[in-house]
Amino acid sequence: MERIEHMIDAGEAPVILLHDRPELIDYLPELLRFIETKGYKTGVLTDEVQPVTFHCEGRCRSYVADEG
C-alpha cells in the first residue's frame, strides 16, 4: 500500500496485478478496502483494455518452464 501511495503522490495511476499466491488471500480484503478508499475500482483485463508496459528496473528474469 505504501508503493501505491507513492505512485499516487507522484501523479501516476497505479496498476495492481494480483497473482495467484496463497499469502495474498489474507491480505486481499485490506488491499481492496484501501483501493476503494482511494476512489479506484477493480476490473478484469480483457482484450479491449489498453496494455500497460512495465519497466523491469533490473528485476526481470527469464523463465523457461520445465518440459521434462
mmCIF file of the N, C-alpha and C atoms, coordinates in Angstrom:
data_MODEL
# 
_entry.id   MODEL 
# 
loop_
_atom_site.group_PDB 
_atom_site.id 
_atom_site.type_symbol 
_atom_site.label_atom_id 
_atom_site.label_alt_id 
_atom_site.label_comp_id 
_atom_site.label_asym_id 
_atom_site.label_entity_id 
_atom_site.label_seq_id 
_atom_site.pdbx_PDB_ins_code 
_atom_site.Cartn_x 
_atom_site.Cartn_y 
_atom_site.Cartn_z 
_atom_site.occupancy 
_atom_site.B_iso_or_equiv 
_atom_site.pdbx_formal_charge 
_atom_site.auth_seq_id 
_atom_site.auth_comp_id 
_atom_site.auth_asym_id 
_atom_site.auth_atom_id 
_atom_site.pdbx_PDB_model_num 
ATOM 1   N N  . MET A 1 1  ? 0.818   -1.179  0.000   1.00 0.00 ? 1  MET A N  1 
ATOM 2   C CA . MET A 1 1  ? 0.000   0.000   0.000   1.00 0.00 ? 1  MET A CA 1 
ATOM 3   C C  . MET A 1 1  ? 0.872   1.257   0.000   1.00 0.00 ? 1  MET A C  1 
ATOM 4   N N  . GLU A 1 2  ? 2.043   1.166   0.612   1.00 0.00 ? 2  GLU A N  1 
ATOM 5   C CA . GLU A 1 2  ? 2.959   2.308   0.585   1.00 0.00 ? 2  GLU A CA 1 
ATOM 6   C C  . GLU A 1 2  ? 3.400   2.624   -0.838  1.00 0.00 ? 2  GLU A C  1 
ATOM 7   N N  . ARG A 1 3  ? 3.667   1.608   -1.627  1.00 0.00 ? 3  ARG A N  1 
ATOM 8   C CA . ARG A 1 3  ? 4.078   1.825   -3.011  1.00 0.00 ? 3  ARG A CA 1 
ATOM 9   C C  . ARG A 1 3  ? 2.948   2.461   -3.814  1.00 0.00 ? 3  ARG A C  1 
ATOM 10  N N  . ILE A 1 4  ? 1.717   2.055   -3.551  1.00 0.00 ? 4  ILE A N  1 
ATOM 11  C CA . ILE A 1 4  ? 0.570   2.642   -4.229  1.00 0.00 ? 4  ILE A CA 1 
ATOM 12  C C  . ILE A 1 4  ? 0.460   4.115   -3.852  1.00 0.00 ? 4  ILE A C  1 
ATOM 13  N N  . GLU A 1 5  ? 0.580   4.424   -2.564  1.00 0.00 ? 5  GLU A N  1 
ATOM 14  C CA . GLU A 1 5  ? 0.538   5.810   -2.094  1.00 0.00 ? 5  GLU A CA 1 
ATOM 15  C C  . GLU A 1 5  ? 1.616   6.646   -2.775  1.00 0.00 ? 5  GLU A C  1 
ATOM 16  N N  . HIS A 1 6  ? 2.824   6.093   -2.876  1.00 0.00 ? 6  HIS A N  1 
ATOM 17  C CA . HIS A 1 6  ? 3.933   6.808   -3.504  1.00 0.00 ? 6  HIS A CA 1 
ATOM 18  C C  . HIS A 1 6  ? 3.603   7.120   -4.965  1.00 0.00 ? 6  HIS A C  1 
ATOM 19  N N  . MET A 1 7  ? 3.041   6.167   -5.678  1.00 0.00 ? 7  MET A N  1 
ATOM 20  C CA . MET A 1 7  ? 2.676   6.389   -7.078  1.00 0.00 ? 7  MET A CA 1 
ATOM 21  C C  . MET A 1 7  ? 1.597   7.464   -7.197  1.00 0.00 ? 7  MET A C  1 
ATOM 22  N N  . ILE A 1 8  ? 0.598   7.408   -6.333  1.00 0.00 ? 8  ILE A N  1 
ATOM 23  C CA . ILE A 1 8  ? -0.475  8.397   -6.361  1.00 0.00 ? 8  ILE A CA 1 
ATOM 24  C C  . ILE A 1 8  ? 0.099   9.786   -6.089  1.00 0.00 ? 8  ILE A C  1 
ATOM 25  N N  . ASP A 1 9  ? 0.958   9.886   -5.077  1.00 0.00 ? 9  ASP A N  1 
ATOM 26  C CA . ASP A 1 9  ? 1.578   11.168  -4.737  1.00 0.00 ? 9  ASP A CA 1 
ATOM 27  C C  . ASP A 1 9  ? 2.429   11.709  -5.881  1.00 0.00 ? 9  ASP A C  1 
ATOM 28  N N  . ALA A 1 10 ? 3.009   10.797  -6.685  1.00 0.00 ? 10 ALA A N  1 
ATOM 29  C CA . ALA A 1 10 ? 3.840   11.201  -7.819  1.00 0.00 ? 10 ALA A CA 1 
ATOM 30  C C  . ALA A 1 10 ? 2.998   11.492  -9.066  1.00 0.00 ? 10 ALA A C  1 
ATOM 31  N N  . GLY A 1 11 ? 1.675   11.360  -8.943  1.00 0.00 ? 11 GLY A N  1 
ATOM 32  C CA . GLY A 1 11 ? 0.796   11.645  -10.068 1.00 0.00 ? 11 GLY A CA 1 
ATOM 33  C C  . GLY A 1 11 ? 0.657   10.502  -11.052 1.00 0.00 ? 11 GLY A C  1 
ATOM 34  N N  . GLU A 1 12 ? 1.086   9.310   -10.652 1.00 0.00 ? 12 GLU A N  1 
ATOM 35  C CA . GLU A 1 12 ? 0.987   8.136   -11.509 1.00 0.00 ? 12 GLU A CA 1 
ATOM 36  C C  . GLU A 1 12 ? -0.281  7.352   -11.162 1.00 0.00 ? 12 GLU A C  1 
ATOM 37  N N  . ALA A 1 13 ? -0.891  6.751   -12.177 1.00 0.00 ? 13 ALA A N  1 
ATOM 38  C CA . ALA A 1 13 ? -2.047  5.886   -11.942 1.00 0.00 ? 13 ALA A CA 1 
ATOM 39  C C  . ALA A 1 13 ? -1.531  4.472   -11.696 1.00 0.00 ? 13 ALA A C  1 
ATOM 40  N N  . PRO A 1 14 ? -1.703  3.944   -10.501 1.00 0.00 ? 14 PRO A N  1 
ATOM 41  C CA . PRO A 1 14 ? -1.178  2.609   -10.212 1.00 0.00 ? 14 PRO A CA 1 
ATOM 42  C C  . PRO A 1 14 ? -1.954  1.512   -10.937 1.00 0.00 ? 14 PRO A C  1 
ATOM 43  N N  . VAL A 1 15 ? -1.217  0.525   -11.394 1.00 0.00 ? 15 VAL A N  1 
ATOM 44  C CA . VAL A 1 15 ? -1.802  -0.692  -11.943 1.00 0.00 ? 15 VAL A CA 1 
ATOM 45  C C  . VAL A 1 15 ? -1.369  -1.803  -11.003 1.00 0.00 ? 15 VAL A C  1 
ATOM 46  N N  . ILE A 1 16 ? -2.331  -2.483  -10.426 1.00 0.00 ? 16 ILE A N  1 
ATOM 47  C CA . ILE A 1 16 ? -2.034  -3.509  -9.430  1.00 0.00 ? 16 ILE A CA 1 
ATOM 48  C C  . ILE A 1 16 ? -2.447  -4.855  -9.994  1.00 0.00 ? 16 ILE A C  1 
ATOM 49  N N  . LEU A 1 17 ? -1.482  -5.718  -10.186 1.00 0.00 ? 17 LEU A N  1 
ATOM 50  C CA . LEU A 1 17 ? -1.754  -7.061  -10.679 1.00 0.00 ? 17 LEU A CA 1 
ATOM 51  C C  . LEU A 1 17 ? -1.779  -8.017  -9.497  1.00 0.00 ? 17 LEU A C  1 
ATOM 52  N N  . LEU A 1 18 ? -2.801  -8.809  -9.417  1.00 0.00 ? 18 LEU A N  1 
ATOM 53  C CA . LEU A 1 18 ? -2.918  -9.779  -8.334  1.00 0.00 ? 18 LEU A CA 1 
ATOM 54  C C  . LEU A 1 18 ? -2.693  -11.169 -8.899  1.00 0.00 ? 18 LEU A C  1 
ATOM 55  N N  . HIS A 1 19 ? -1.654  -11.806 -8.428  1.00 0.00 ? 19 HIS A N  1 
ATOM 56  C CA . HIS A 1 19 ? -1.315  -13.146 -8.892  1.00 0.00 ? 19 HIS A CA 1 
ATOM 57  C C  . HIS A 1 19 ? -1.834  -14.180 -7.908  1.00 0.00 ? 19 HIS A C  1 
ATOM 58  N N  . ASP A 1 20 ? -1.972  -15.395 -8.363  1.00 0.00 ? 20 ASP A N  1 
ATOM 59  C CA . ASP A 1 20 ? -2.453  -16.488 -7.517  1.00 0.00 ? 20 ASP A CA 1 
ATOM 60  C C  . ASP A 1 20 ? -1.358  -16.914 -6.544  1.00 0.00 ? 20 ASP A C  1 
ATOM 61  N N  . ARG A 1 21 ? -1.396  -16.347 -5.359  1.00 0.00 ? 21 ARG A N  1 
ATOM 62  C CA . ARG A 1 21 ? -0.441  -16.710 -4.317  1.00 0.00 ? 21 ARG A CA 1 
ATOM 63  C C  . ARG A 1 21 ? -1.212  -16.906 -3.017  1.00 0.00 ? 21 ARG A C  1 
ATOM 64  N N  . PRO A 1 22 ? -0.911  -17.967 -2.305  1.00 0.00 ? 22 PRO A N  1 
ATOM 65  C CA . PRO A 1 22 ? -1.653  -18.237 -1.058  1.00 0.00 ? 22 PRO A CA 1 
ATOM 66  C C  . PRO A 1 22 ? -1.586  -17.091 -0.050  1.00 0.00 ? 22 PRO A C  1 
ATOM 67  N N  . GLU A 1 23 ? -0.453  -16.405 0.066   1.00 0.00 ? 23 GLU A N  1 
ATOM 68  C CA . GLU A 1 23 ? -0.319  -15.338 1.058   1.00 0.00 ? 23 GLU A CA 1 
ATOM 69  C C  . GLU A 1 23 ? -1.179  -14.119 0.728   1.00 0.00 ? 23 GLU A C  1 
ATOM 70  N N  . LEU A 1 24 ? -1.634  -14.013 -0.500  1.00 0.00 ? 24 LEU A N  1 
ATOM 71  C CA . LEU A 1 24 ? -2.464  -12.882 -0.902  1.00 0.00 ? 24 LEU A CA 1 
ATOM 72  C C  . LEU A 1 24 ? -3.868  -12.966 -0.312  1.00 0.00 ? 24 LEU A C  1 
ATOM 73  N N  . ILE A 1 25 ? -4.349  -14.154 -0.047  1.00 0.00 ? 25 ILE A N  1 
ATOM 74  C CA . ILE A 1 25 ? -5.726  -14.336 0.421   1.00 0.00 ? 25 ILE A CA 1 
ATOM 75  C C  . ILE A 1 25 ? -5.989  -13.563 1.713   1.00 0.00 ? 25 ILE A C  1 
ATOM 76  N N  . ASP A 1 26 ? -5.090  -13.632 2.669   1.00 0.00 ? 26 ASP A N  1 
ATOM 77  C CA . ASP A 1 26 ? -5.277  -12.922 3.938   1.00 0.00 ? 26 ASP A CA 1 
ATOM 78  C C  . ASP A 1 26 ? -5.181  -11.411 3.765   1.00 0.00 ? 26 ASP A C  1 
ATOM 79  N N  . TYR A 1 27 ? -4.374  -10.963 2.837   1.00 0.00 ? 27 TYR A N  1 
ATOM 80  C CA . TYR A 1 27 ? -4.095  -9.556  2.626   1.00 0.00 ? 27 TYR A CA 1 
ATOM 81  C C  . TYR A 1 27 ? -5.121  -8.882  1.714   1.00 0.00 ? 27 TYR A C  1 
ATOM 82  N N  . LEU A 1 28 ? -5.806  -9.655  0.891   1.00 0.00 ? 28 LEU A N  1 
ATOM 83  C CA . LEU A 1 28 ? -6.693  -9.132  -0.139  1.00 0.00 ? 28 LEU A CA 1 
ATOM 84  C C  . LEU A 1 28 ? -7.810  -8.223  0.382   1.00 0.00 ? 28 LEU A C  1 
ATOM 85  N N  . PRO A 1 29 ? -8.547  -8.583  1.421   1.00 0.00 ? 29 PRO A N  1 
ATOM 86  C CA . PRO A 1 29 ? -9.615  -7.667  1.881   1.00 0.00 ? 29 PRO A CA 1 
ATOM 87  C C  . PRO A 1 29 ? -9.090  -6.280  2.263   1.00 0.00 ? 29 PRO A C  1 
ATOM 88  N N  . GLU A 1 30 ? -7.961  -6.229  2.944   1.00 0.00 ? 30 GLU A N  1 
ATOM 89  C CA . GLU A 1 30 ? -7.371  -4.945  3.331   1.00 0.00 ? 30 GLU A CA 1 
ATOM 90  C C  . GLU A 1 30 ? -6.961  -4.147  2.095   1.00 0.00 ? 30 GLU A C  1 
ATOM 91  N N  . LEU A 1 31 ? -6.345  -4.811  1.131   1.00 0.00 ? 31 LEU A N  1 
ATOM 92  C CA . LEU A 1 31 ? -5.908  -4.144  -0.096  1.00 0.00 ? 31 LEU A CA 1 
ATOM 93  C C  . LEU A 1 31 ? -7.106  -3.604  -0.875  1.00 0.00 ? 31 LEU A C  1 
ATOM 94  N N  . LEU A 1 32 ? -8.160  -4.391  -0.999  1.00 0.00 ? 32 LEU A N  1 
ATOM 95  C CA . LEU A 1 32 ? -9.349  -3.940  -1.724  1.00 0.00 ? 32 LEU A CA 1 
ATOM 96  C C  . LEU A 1 32 ? -10.024 -2.752  -1.036  1.00 0.00 ? 32 LEU A C  1 
ATOM 97  N N  . ARG A 1 33 ? -10.074 -2.761  0.284   1.00 0.00 ? 33 ARG A N  1 
ATOM 98  C CA . ARG A 1 33 ? -10.636 -1.608  1.012   1.00 0.00 ? 33 ARG A CA 1 
ATOM 99  C C  . ARG A 1 33 ? -9.787  -0.368  0.766   1.00 0.00 ? 33 ARG A C  1 
ATOM 100 N N  . PHE A 1 34 ? -8.479  -0.527  0.812   1.00 0.00 ? 34 PHE A N  1 
ATOM 101 C CA . PHE A 1 34 ? -7.559  0.588   0.582   1.00 0.00 ? 34 PHE A CA 1 
ATOM 102 C C  . PHE A 1 34 ? -7.772  1.171   -0.808  1.00 0.00 ? 34 PHE A C  1 
ATOM 103 N N  . ILE A 1 35 ? -7.841  0.313   -1.815  1.00 0.00 ? 35 ILE A N  1 
ATOM 104 C CA . ILE A 1 35 ? -8.043  0.760   -3.193  1.00 0.00 ? 35 ILE A CA 1 
ATOM 105 C C  . ILE A 1 35 ? -9.362  1.527   -3.308  1.00 0.00 ? 35 ILE A C  1 
ATOM 106 N N  . GLU A 1 36 ? -10.398 1.013   -2.688  1.00 0.00 ? 36 GLU A N  1 
ATOM 107 C CA . GLU A 1 36 ? -11.712 1.657   -2.740  1.00 0.00 ? 36 GLU A CA 1 
ATOM 108 C C  . GLU A 1 36 ? -11.680 3.035   -2.081  1.00 0.00 ? 36 GLU A C  1 
ATOM 109 N N  . THR A 1 37 ? -10.969 3.170   -0.947  1.00 0.00 ? 37 THR A N  1 
ATOM 110 C CA . THR A 1 37 ? -10.908 4.469   -0.264  1.00 0.00 ? 37 THR A CA 1 
ATOM 111 C C  . THR A 1 37 ? -10.189 5.514   -1.106  1.00 0.00 ? 37 THR A C  1 
ATOM 112 N N  . LYS A 1 38 ? -9.348  5.080   -2.025  1.00 0.00 ? 38 LYS A N  1 
ATOM 113 C CA . LYS A 1 38 ? -8.629  5.995   -2.912  1.00 0.00 ? 38 LYS A CA 1 
ATOM 114 C C  . LYS A 1 38 ? -9.448  6.339   -4.162  1.00 0.00 ? 38 LYS A C  1 
ATOM 115 N N  . GLY A 1 39 ? -10.637 5.750   -4.270  1.00 0.00 ? 39 GLY A N  1 
ATOM 116 C CA . GLY A 1 39 ? -11.508 6.060   -5.394  1.00 0.00 ? 39 GLY A CA 1 
ATOM 117 C C  . GLY A 1 39 ? -11.282 5.197   -6.620  1.00 0.00 ? 39 GLY A C  1 
ATOM 118 N N  . TYR A 1 40 ? -10.486 4.164   -6.493  1.00 0.00 ? 40 TYR A N  1 
ATOM 119 C CA . TYR A 1 40 ? -10.224 3.272   -7.613  1.00 0.00 ? 40 TYR A CA 1 
ATOM 120 C C  . TYR A 1 40 ? -11.217 2.126   -7.620  1.00 0.00 ? 40 TYR A C  1 
ATOM 121 N N  . LYS A 1 41 ? -11.352 1.507   -8.766  1.00 0.00 ? 41 LYS A N  1 
ATOM 122 C CA . LYS A 1 41 ? -12.225 0.354   -8.915  1.00 0.00 ? 41 LYS A CA 1 
ATOM 123 C C  . LYS A 1 41 ? -11.407 -0.814  -9.440  1.00 0.00 ? 41 LYS A C  1 
ATOM 124 N N  . THR A 1 42 ? -11.860 -2.007  -9.146  1.00 0.00 ? 42 THR A N  1 
ATOM 125 C CA . THR A 1 42 ? -11.189 -3.194  -9.660  1.00 0.00 ? 42 THR A CA 1 
ATOM 126 C C  . THR A 1 42 ? -11.835 -3.594  -10.979 1.00 0.00 ? 42 THR A C  1 
ATOM 127 N N  . GLY A 1 43 ? -11.098 -4.359  -11.764 1.00 0.00 ? 43 GLY A N  1 
ATOM 128 C CA . GLY A 1 43 ? -11.622 -4.820  -13.036 1.00 0.00 ? 43 GLY A CA 1 
ATOM 129 C C  . GLY A 1 43 ? -10.834 -6.011  -13.536 1.00 0.00 ? 43 GLY A C  1 
ATOM 130 N N  . VAL A 1 44 ? -11.341 -6.594  -14.577 1.00 0.00 ? 44 VAL A N  1 
ATOM 131 C CA . VAL A 1 44 ? -10.702 -7.749  -15.189 1.00 0.00 ? 44 VAL A CA 1 
ATOM 132 C C  . VAL A 1 44 ? -10.065 -7.293  -16.499 1.00 0.00 ? 44 VAL A C  1 
ATOM 133 N N  . LEU A 1 45 ? -8.851  -7.741  -16.744 1.00 0.00 ? 45 LEU A N  1 
ATOM 134 C CA . LEU A 1 45 ? -8.197  -7.419  -18.003 1.00 0.00 ? 45 LEU A CA 1 
ATOM 135 C C  . LEU A 1 45 ? -8.822  -8.233  -19.127 1.00 0.00 ? 45 LEU A C  1 
ATOM 136 N N  . THR A 1 46 ? -9.201  -7.537  -20.192 1.00 0.00 ? 46 THR A N  1 
ATOM 137 C CA . THR A 1 46 ? -9.760  -8.189  -21.375 1.00 0.00 ? 46 THR A CA 1 
ATOM 138 C C  . THR A 1 46 ? -8.983  -7.705  -22.593 1.00 0.00 ? 46 THR A C  1 
ATOM 139 N N  . ASP A 1 47 ? -9.294  -8.233  -23.750 1.00 0.00 ? 47 ASP A N  1 
ATOM 140 C CA . ASP A 1 47 ? -8.624  -7.804  -24.975 1.00 0.00 ? 47 ASP A CA 1 
ATOM 141 C C  . ASP A 1 47 ? -8.924  -6.348  -25.323 1.00 0.00 ? 47 ASP A C  1 
ATOM 142 N N  . GLU A 1 48 ? -9.997  -5.789  -24.775 1.00 0.00 ? 48 GLU A N  1 
ATOM 143 C CA . GLU A 1 48 ? -10.362 -4.407  -25.055 1.00 0.00 ? 48 GLU A CA 1 
ATOM 144 C C  . GLU A 1 48 ? -9.589  -3.401  -24.200 1.00 0.00 ? 48 GLU A C  1 
ATOM 145 N N  . VAL A 1 49 ? -8.926  -3.866  -23.149 1.00 0.00 ? 49 VAL A N  1 
ATOM 146 C CA . VAL A 1 49 ? -8.193  -2.985  -22.247 1.00 0.00 ? 49 VAL A CA 1 
ATOM 147 C C  . VAL A 1 49 ? -6.840  -2.633  -22.874 1.00 0.00 ? 49 VAL A C  1 
ATOM 148 N N  . GLN A 1 50 ? -6.523  -1.337  -22.863 1.00 0.00 ? 50 GLN A N  1 
ATOM 149 C CA . GLN A 1 50 ? -5.243  -0.863  -23.388 1.00 0.00 ? 50 GLN A CA 1 
ATOM 150 C C  . GLN A 1 50 ? -4.099  -1.474  -22.571 1.00 0.00 ? 50 GLN A C  1 
ATOM 151 N N  . PRO A 1 51 ? -3.094  -2.072  -23.228 1.00 0.00 ? 51 PRO A N  1 
ATOM 152 C CA . PRO A 1 51 ? -1.977  -2.681  -22.494 1.00 0.00 ? 51 PRO A CA 1 
ATOM 153 C C  . PRO A 1 51 ? -1.149  -1.645  -21.727 1.00 0.00 ? 51 PRO A C  1 
ATOM 154 N N  . VAL A 1 52 ? -0.565  -2.089  -20.643 1.00 0.00 ? 52 VAL A N  1 
ATOM 155 C CA . VAL A 1 52 ? 0.345   -1.268  -19.847 1.00 0.00 ? 52 VAL A CA 1 
ATOM 156 C C  . VAL A 1 52 ? 1.697   -1.958  -19.876 1.00 0.00 ? 52 VAL A C  1 
ATOM 157 N N  . THR A 1 53 ? 2.743   -1.201  -20.158 1.00 0.00 ? 53 THR A N  1 
ATOM 158 C CA . THR A 1 53 ? 4.093   -1.757  -20.191 1.00 0.00 ? 53 THR A CA 1 
ATOM 159 C C  . THR A 1 53 ? 4.790   -1.443  -18.873 1.00 0.00 ? 53 THR A C  1 
ATOM 160 N N  . PHE A 1 54 ? 5.338   -2.465  -18.255 1.00 0.00 ? 54 PHE A N  1 
ATOM 161 C CA . PHE A 1 54 ? 6.062   -2.305  -17.007 1.00 0.00 ? 54 PHE A CA 1 
ATOM 162 C C  . PHE A 1 54 ? 7.559   -2.347  -17.286 1.00 0.00 ? 54 PHE A C  1 
ATOM 163 N N  . HIS A 1 55 ? 8.289   -1.485  -16.640 1.00 0.00 ? 55 HIS A N  1 
ATOM 164 C CA . HIS A 1 55 ? 9.739   -1.463  -16.781 1.00 0.00 ? 55 HIS A CA 1 
ATOM 165 C C  . HIS A 1 55 ? 10.351  -2.317  -15.668 1.00 0.00 ? 55 HIS A C  1 
ATOM 166 N N  . CYS A 1 56 ? 11.313  -3.124  -16.043 1.00 0.00 ? 56 CYS A N  1 
ATOM 167 C CA . CYS A 1 56 ? 11.888  -4.091  -15.105 1.00 0.00 ? 56 CYS A CA 1 
ATOM 168 C C  . CYS A 1 56 ? 12.756  -3.472  -14.025 1.00 0.00 ? 56 CYS A C  1 
ATOM 169 N N  . GLU A 1 57 ? 13.485  -2.441  -14.370 1.00 0.00 ? 57 GLU A N  1 
ATOM 170 C CA . GLU A 1 57 ? 14.402  -1.813  -13.415 1.00 0.00 ? 57 GLU A CA 1 
ATOM 171 C C  . GLU A 1 57 ? 15.307  -2.845  -12.754 1.00 0.00 ? 57 GLU A C  1 
ATOM 172 N N  . GLY A 1 58 ? 15.841  -3.763  -13.561 1.00 0.00 ? 58 GLY A N  1 
ATOM 173 C CA . GLY A 1 58 ? 16.769  -4.769  -13.068 1.00 0.00 ? 58 GLY A CA 1 
ATOM 174 C C  . GLY A 1 58 ? 16.130  -5.970  -12.413 1.00 0.00 ? 58 GLY A C  1 
ATOM 175 N N  . ARG A 1 59 ? 14.789  -6.046  -12.384 1.00 0.00 ? 59 ARG A N  1 
ATOM 176 C CA . ARG A 1 59 ? 14.124  -7.144  -11.695 1.00 0.00 ? 59 ARG A CA 1 
ATOM 177 C C  . ARG A 1 59 ? 13.674  -8.254  -12.628 1.00 0.00 ? 59 ARG A C  1 
ATOM 178 N N  . CYS A 1 60 ? 13.726  -8.051  -13.941 1.00 0.00 ? 60 CYS A N  1 
ATOM 179 C CA . CYS A 1 60 ? 13.207  -9.044  -14.889 1.00 0.00 ? 60 CYS A CA 1 
ATOM 180 C C  . CYS A 1 60 ? 14.134  -10.253 -14.978 1.00 0.00 ? 60 CYS A C  1 
ATOM 181 N N  . ARG A 1 61 ? 13.544  -11.398 -15.081 1.00 0.00 ? 61 ARG A N  1 
ATOM 182 C CA . ARG A 1 61 ? 14.289  -12.650 -15.209 1.00 0.00 ? 61 ARG A CA 1 
ATOM 183 C C  . ARG A 1 61 ? 13.606  -13.485 -16.269 1.00 0.00 ? 61 ARG A C  1 
ATOM 184 N N  . SER A 1 62 ? 14.379  -14.225 -17.037 1.00 0.00 ? 62 SER A N  1 
ATOM 185 C CA . SER A 1 62 ? 13.816  -15.165 -17.992 1.00 0.00 ? 62 SER A CA 1 
ATOM 186 C C  . SER A 1 62 ? 13.288  -16.375 -17.237 1.00 0.00 ? 62 SER A C  1 
ATOM 187 N N  . TYR A 1 63 ? 12.256  -16.963 -17.767 1.00 0.00 ? 63 TYR A N  1 
ATOM 188 C CA . TYR A 1 63 ? 11.724  -18.156 -17.136 1.00 0.00 ? 63 TYR A CA 1 
ATOM 189 C C  . TYR A 1 63 ? 11.385  -19.139 -18.236 1.00 0.00 ? 63 TYR A C  1 
ATOM 190 N N  . VAL A 1 64 ? 11.915  -20.340 -18.110 1.00 0.00 ? 64 VAL A N  1 
ATOM 191 C CA . VAL A 1 64 ? 11.602  -21.414 -19.036 1.00 0.00 ? 64 VAL A CA 1 
ATOM 192 C C  . VAL A 1 64 ? 11.012  -22.537 -18.217 1.00 0.00 ? 64 VAL A C  1 
ATOM 193 N N  . ALA A 1 65 ? 9.790   -22.919 -18.563 1.00 0.00 ? 65 ALA A N  1 
ATOM 194 C CA . ALA A 1 65 ? 9.123   -23.996 -17.822 1.00 0.00 ? 65 ALA A CA 1 
ATOM 195 C C  . ALA A 1 65 ? 9.858   -25.307 -18.033 1.00 0.00 ? 65 ALA A C  1 
ATOM 196 N N  . ASP A 1 66 ? 9.874   -26.114 -16.992 1.00 0.00 ? 66 ASP A N  1 
ATOM 197 C CA . ASP A 1 66 ? 10.483  -27.434 -17.066 1.00 0.00 ? 66 ASP A CA 1 
ATOM 198 C C  . ASP A 1 66 ? 9.627   -28.311 -17.967 1.00 0.00 ? 66 ASP A C  1 
ATOM 199 N N  . GLU A 1 67 ? 10.195  -28.770 -19.046 1.00 0.00 ? 67 GLU A N  1 
ATOM 200 C CA . GLU A 1 67 ? 9.435   -29.592 -20.007 1.00 0.00 ? 67 GLU A CA 1 
ATOM 201 C C  . GLU A 1 67 ? 9.578   -31.082 -19.726 1.00 0.00 ? 67 GLU A C  1 
ATOM 202 N N  . GLY A 1 68 ? 10.293  -31.435 -18.707 1.00 0.00 ? 68 GLY A N  1 
ATOM 203 C CA . GLY A 1 68 ? 10.566  -32.834 -18.504 1.00 0.00 ? 68 GLY A CA 1 
ATOM 204 C C  . GLY A 1 68 ? 9.796   -33.458 -17.446 1.00 0.00 ? 68 GLY A C  1 
# 
